[in-house]
Amino acid sequence: MPTDSKQTIHPRTGMDVDAFREDIKQHLQYTLAKDQYVSTEWDHYHSVVMTVMDRLHDRWIDTQQGYYQQKSKRVYYLSMEYLIGRLLDNMLVNLGLQDVAAEAIEGLGLDYDELRETEVDAGLGNGGLGRLAACFLDSMATLGVPAIGYGIRYDYGIFDQDIEDGWQIEKPDLWLEYGYPWSIVRPRKKYKVQFYGETNASKDKEGRMHFDWVNTHKVNALAYDTPIPGYRNEVVNTLRLWKATSDEGFDLKSFNQGEYIDAVRNNLLEENISRVLYPNDKVFKGQELRLKQEYFLVSASLQDAMQRFKKQFDDLRKIPDQMAVQCNDTHPNLAIPELMRVLMDEEGLEWGPAWDIVTQTTNYTNHTLMPEALEQWPISLMANLLPRHTQIIREIDRRFLNTIEVAGSGEEGDKKDRMRIISNEMNARVRMGNLGIVGARKVNGVSELHSNLMKKTIFRDFARQFPEKFTNVTNGITPRRWLRQCNRALADLISDRIGDDWITQLDQLRRIEQFSEDEEFQDSVRQIKLANKKRLAAYIKKERGVSVDPHSIFDIQIKRIHEYKRQLMALMHAITLYNRLKSNPGADIEPRTLLFAGKAAPGYTMAKLHIKLINNVAEIVNNDPDVSDTLRVLFLPDYSVSLAEKMIPAADLSEQISTAGMEASGTGNMKFALNGALTIGTLDGANIEIREQVRPENIFIFGMTVDDIEHKRREGYEPKEIYDSDEELKQVIDQIHEGYFSPEDPDLFHPITNALLNEGDYFMVLADYRSYVEKQAEVERVYKKKDEWCRKAIINIANMGHFSSDRSIRDYCERIWDVEVD
Ligand SMILES: *Cc1c(COP(=O)(O)O)cnc(C)c1O
């Protein structure tokens, strides 16, 4: 070491081990006031984060200055959810500092893996939709897209899930308990968001009508910024999350009247807006607080965007050249009437020019076709909370209806009723999807199948009227987190063979297909998979006290618990295997470990009962010496991004078994295949595109297609007939029904068997059961041939290039945002 080493250390910016290590020490002592004797794991983690933040800040400032100077068109991504998980690894990988940080940390006698595990997941989302937004942030930064992600800084993210006696118990998610060092509060970035009040109409001197929204209730939106670095490209974008605050309670009037405490307590009502993430996935509940949250996000974000625009431009007609607003589902679709209101009531534009701007600027991504998920706000509720917006929506609807030509009667005659934004019924509702289509420039679905179904089913009238508005952008995942970070050994093996360009050009993975039959490569892939399985087994042993055999098939279904995702079907297969082993102890069944994880919405009784059934089946299977060497079933609690990062690299088999037509895309399916798991799945969502990419012989597809299902529903589906004609199926259902898995409460699972047999089995579990069980037998046959399995796994990895979220973002830039990327 040179004697003048002190001079070579660049505090706060140095990218070498010495500088990094010294800064960790500095932060521990001078920011946190701790020494080696009293510092905790959290202090060490915190010091490391601040050391990383130091290295982000100059890049962050430079990036933002660059966007300003170049007058770049901005992308405003509006999402109620960001499921970003932990950031330490992500930040270090993208800055190219992972090895430097690890060495610096070890040099201080600390453990890098332990530090990484100290971070709490930022769980500001329910599932796929929120995780998509997080992957898109990473890709937008990596591609240098001038984007800002806007969202809400919930005090409580998605609840923590405990399992007690097999039941899901929800606990509050205290992710901010010790502070969140990845964000910086911007005390002066504060906007007023208005609610309630009424509208006043007046005429100006030229006789033009003018509307004012008055006597409103005001809440502050306060900005918290998190830097989002691109992968080794010096770009740092922003995730800006709004927190609701109030300052109106401190007025002198209340103070003097001795109502100080009451006035301060009222602040809490305002602050409730950003208190908690609604834990429902794909189901609409018309609660006022949720509508408040949605408008809060939209209003604060558009004020921020408009302020940025007006600093550099004064011609409002330039807005579409300078902004693209992307609404992640209908949740932020109030952006349409809000931008109208701002342009007319605050900027003085007339309806026509304002509408031209809005319909060239905002875009809407549809995430589901399921009717129970579609947002439809009672107009009375909306008119009370947002009177001016309701007026504007009525006017948008009125003008839109005038453009619809109705030819004839019947189906065609009902067209207007289907297309109206405000439904024509007793308790009229605002259909946020219809509003999105009428007001947006582009509307996209999230896989080829889903986008086509959208045009053929729920939005068919709109697709005929505005064919040019509809497009598809198939979802993707970021290869940084979902391969480079979560499966370093596999990432390094791939880079050894083909270099590391794949990290930003995932199509390059094609070049490993040439090694799919290379014995040495296969061996390495297998060893890495086994090591990942052993690591997961150790985790399961530690967390659940259950031993699982790393040589068994790791068969994994992890995702929200939802009837359409059919966790029940995977479980019924496990019960089938159990029954075969019980009646024939020597049955030739490949050892298998079936792992589930996922949260159920707290009010979704059926999904919670499914969790209980999984746990009860697990209890019986795992404790039965006749079968437990061959079959294990386990539910891992508290599914999260971090748990996904542990489980996915260890998977042999990926369960993607939704009822065809119901999973819009899926992204879990992509993560598994990228990590060398084979998929068993239905022809649904992006599974179809995965099949095209990996070729049909390298994926296990079974079950009914969308057309089969439509046909079956039309001709009258009779689940009872299937039950009566399939002995194994009948046994499984009877066992569930008769309390084989709940001897202490034999009727416990009747709601499940009733749904299947007496209530029409809406998700068609019985109809697909036999083809699923047969396909699982094929899985076993292939798994026994280790080389063939491994060859298929390599082919899967090699053909996942299409599913990089970098590709998705390029598609958005080209098809929707009109933003150039190179
Ligand atoms: C990817 C991901 C999802 C989405 O999974 P699907 O299988 O597509 O439903 C949900 N939750 C987490 C934590 C994820 O990482």
The ligand as an SDF file (V2000), in Angstrom:
LIG
                    3D

 15 15  0  0  0  0  0  0  0  0999 V2000
  -43.2240  -11.5920   -9.7530 C   0  0  0  0  0  0  0  0  0  0  0  0
  -43.9620  -11.4450   -8.5020 C   0  0  0  0  0  0  0  0  0  0  0  0
  -45.3590  -11.5510   -8.5040 C   0  0  0  0  0  0  0  0  0  0  0  0
  -46.1560  -11.8780   -9.7390 C   0  0  0  0  0  0  0  0  0  0  0  0
  -46.2220  -13.2800   -9.8600 O   0  0  0  0  0  0  0  0  0  0  0  0
  -47.2970  -13.9780  -10.8300 P   0  0  0  0  0  0  0  0  0  0  0  0
  -46.9050  -15.4170  -10.7680 O   0  0  0  0  0  0  0  0  0  0  0  0
  -47.0570  -13.3950  -12.1840 O   0  0  0  0  0  0  0  0  0  0  0  0
  -48.6300  -13.7120  -10.2800 O   0  0  0  0  0  0  0  0  0  0  0  0
  -46.0310  -11.4020   -7.3070 C   0  0  0  0  0  0  0  0  0  0  0  0
  -45.3750  -11.1560   -6.1590 N   0  0  0  0  0  0  0  0  0  0  0  0
  -44.0280  -11.0670   -6.1210 C   0  0  0  0  0  0  0  0  0  0  0  0
  -43.3510  -10.8150   -4.8180 C   0  0  0  0  0  0  0  0  0  0  0  0
  -43.2730  -11.1980   -7.2840 C   0  0  0  0  0  0  0  0  0  0  0  0
  -41.9410  -11.0930   -7.2330 O   0  0  0  0  0  0  0  0  0  0  0  0
  1  2  1  0
  2  3  1  0
  2 14  2  0
  3  4  1  0
  3 10  2  0
  4  5  1  0
  5  6  1  0
  6  7  2  0
  6  8  1  0
  6  9  1  0
 10 11  1  0
 11 12  2  0
 12 13  1  0
 12 14  1  0
 14 15  1  0
M  END
$$$$
